[in-house]
Amino acid sequence: MSGRIAVVGIGNMGLAMALRLRDRGFAVAVRDIAPAREALAHAEGLAVCDSPAAAAEGARAAIVAVVDAAQTEDVLFGAQGLAAALPRGAAVLLCPTIAPHDTERFAARLAEAGLEAIDAPMSGGPLRAREGTMSLMVACAASSFERQRDLIEALSGAVFRLGERPGDGARMKLVNNLLAGINLAGAAEVLALAERAGLDPALALDVIERSSGQSWIASDRMRRAIAGDLAPRAHTTLLNKDTHLALAMAQRLGLATPVGEHAAALFARACESGFAALDDASLFELLRRR
């Protein structure tokens, strides 16, 4: 079973997901608020629509891949939103990194509209999204998962089912992204130290990758940072948002997160220092200048 899929939000991840589905035989309709992103989608042969509602017409499912809760609410329930246009019984995959209580709130409103919510944050970057190897953290009713299994498994070969409670996907994504932020901040700090100590940071990263300090995000980001490539694959603003959402969750649960707080502060400082629109590998440039 393939069918029409609406993808709203075709940034680096959303466009990669849309192209992945197109290649797997799904009819894909897309919408974004940025004309440049829609132009890229049009050049790839995707159907570009003038509103989320237009993309949703006749769709069996919609994927929301925008930045935050405010954008998600507008895409779902604003003027020309998805919820009023999707056929009853269609599914909505909620992929942004947002607070768990927002996911719960959106899931409840979608259910009231006769739609199935699938809490499905993603991780791994646009290249892995394009290849279908990103991770997908899914929380939804078992019946919803089965109805959309072919879609979910087309998106990812690494699907983690977290149960049926909406918000658990969001919780897991915040846990993951806080550690990603910690690992990235740590990698940027130690490579700045290596450089200041007179070592070749690229060689230092070679050593780290084959030693106990290795992490995927360090290798992925720091190779580019050392080469001076800060073109945004994942904007610094995103991990700034995500680490602070994770800290807020921890605070509500009464758990101290001192290492996470340090990492979040560095992402905030990077944004304040002019790196907000650059890749989050910019932490290396921030720290080497200090």
MIKOLLUM-654231 format. One record per residue (C-alpha): y, x, z; residue in one letter. Coordinates in steps of 0.02 Angstrom, whole numbers, plus 32768, in hexadecimal, padded with zeros to 4 digits. Layout:
YXZA
...
***
This chain:
800080008000M
80AA80467FD2S
813C7FCC7FBCG
81F87FDA7FCCR
824080438058I
82F880498088A
833980EE80CBV
83E480E4811BV
8431818C8145G
8405820F80C3I
844382AD8115G
83D483468110N
834182EE8164M
83588240811CG
8361827B8068L
82C982EB8080A
8268825680C5M
82A081E68036A
826882657FB5L
81C3827D800ER
81A281C28007L
81D881B77F51R
815B823F7F26D
80D381E07F84R
80EA81447F1AG
816280DC7F83F
81F780847F35A
828A80CA7F97V
833980837FA6A
83BD80E78004V
846880D48051R
84E1814F80A1D
8599814C80D0I
85B581F5807CA
85CB81E97FBEP
8592829D7FA9A
84E982747FF9R
84D581DB7F8DE
84FD82447EF3A
847182BC7F23L
83F982297F36A
842E81E17E8EH
841382897E3AA
836182867E81E
834281DD7E32G
834881767ED2L
839080C67ED2A
843980CE7F2AV
847A802D7F79C
85287FFD7FB2D
84F47FC1805FS
84627FC680D9P
84467F0E80B3A
84357F2F7FF9A
83B87FBA801AA
83547F44808AA
833C7EB9800AE
82817E9F7FF6G
82557F3A805BA
81B87F3F80C6R
820B7FC08138A
82AF80198156A
82C880C98198I
836780E881FBV
839281A281F6A
844781A6822EV
8496821382B5V
84AE81B08354D
84A1810983ADA
854980C8836FA
851980E782B9Q
846D809C82D8T
84B97FFC831FE
852E7FEB828BD
84A28008820DV
84327F898262L
84A87F00829BF
85537F20824DG
859B7ECE81B3A
851B7EDE8127Q
849E7F2381A5G
83E37F328192L
83AC7EB28213A
83F17E1A81BAA
83B17E50810FA
83007E8D812EL
82727E128113P
822D7DCE81B6R
819C7E3781F1G
81DF7ED681A2A
81E37F758209A
82767FE2823BV
825280998260L
82D480DA82DAL
82DD819582B6C
838381D18302P
8388823383A4T
83D581B6841BI
83C8818584D3A
832881278502P
838A80918543H
83DE80808499D
833480818442T
82F77FFB84BBE
83937F938499R
83817FA083DCF
82C77F7883E4A
82E97ED98447A
836E7E9E83CDR
82FF7EC28338L
82727E5E8388A
82E97DCC839FE
830D7DD682E4A
82547DCF82B9G
82477E89828FL
81D17F0F82D0E
82217FA78320A
81CA80508312I
821580D48383D
81FA816E8315A
826782088333P
823F829D82C4M
8247835A82D6S
822D83F18268G
82BF840081EFG
82DC83C6813CP
825E843A80E8L
81D183F98154R
820E8346813CA
820683608080R
815583A6808EE
811A831F8107G
80F2839F818FT
817A8372820CM
8147832582B1S
8160826B82CEL
81618225837FM
812F816E8375V
813580E483F7A
8115803183BFC
80997FA383C6A
7FEE7FD48383A
7FF77F468305S
809D7F8682C2S
8057803582B0F
7FC07FF7824FE
802C7F9081D9R
8098802881B3Q
801380AF81C4R
801C80E3810DD
80D980F68118L
80D3815781BCI
804A81CB8181E
80A381E880DBA
813A8224813EL
80DA829881B2S
803482EF81C5G
805E830B827CA
806F825D82C6V
806D82518383F
804B81A283C6R
809F8191846EL
806C80E08499G
80BB80368481E
8157804184EER
81F8804A8487P
825F80DE84C1G
81CE815584DDD
81EA81A38433G
829F81BF8464A
826B8208850CR
81F3828184BAM
827582B58439K
82F282DE84C2L
82708345851FV
824A83A4847FN
82FF83BD844DN
833483FB84F7L
82B0848284EAL
82E684A58437A
839884BC8475G
835F852D8502I
82F58596848DN
837F85A4840CL
840385D2848DA
838E865484D8G
836686A0842EA
841E86AB83FFA
844786FD84A5E
83BE8782849FV
83E087AF83EAL
849987C28411A
84618834849FL
83EF88978429A
847F88B183B0E
84F788E4843AR
847489618478A
847089B383CDG
83D08964838DL
83B9891482E3D
83B48859830CP
834288368276A
82C688B782B5L
82D788718365A
82A987C68321L
8211881382CAD
81D888548373V
81FA87AE83CCI
819A874C8348E
80FE87B1836FR
811887B7842AS
8129874584C0S
81DB870D8499G
81B086B783F5Q
81E8860483CFS
81ED85A3832CW
82A485758339I
82D68629835DA
8280866782C0S
82C185D88255D
837785E3828ER
8391869A82BBM
835486DD8213R
83E0867D81C1R
845F86A88246A
843D8763823AI
84588757817EA
84FD86FC819BG
84BB86598153D
850385CB81BBL
84FB85458135A
84CB84A78194P
841684708191R
842C842A8241A
84E28421827AH
8511846D8321T
855283C28354T
84A2837C8351L
845583ED83D5L
84F583DA8438N
84D9831E8437K
841E83298454D
842283A484E5T
84A5833C853EH
843F829D8522L
83AA82F68570A
8412832C8605L
844D8279861DA
8398823E861DM
836A82C4869CA
83FD8294870AQ
83C881DD8709R
831A8215873EL
835C828687C7G
831A8329877DL
837F83CA877EA
8381842686D6T
83E684C686F2P
83A685238659V
83C6848C85EBG
8475847B8632E
849B852F8601H
845B85128550A
84BC846F853DA
855B84C68577A
8544854A84EFL
853384C68467F
85D0847084A8A
862C851784A6R
85F2853983F5A
8638849283BCC
86DC84B48415E
86E4856083C4S
86E0851F8311G
8626851F82EDF
8609846382F8A
85EE8447823EA
858684E58227L
84CD84FE8243D
8496850682F8D
846585BB82D4A
851F85D682F3S
84F685F383AAL
84CD86A78379F
857A86BF8330E
85CA867183CAL
856D86E28442L
857E878483E1R
863C876E83E4R
8646875784A1R
***
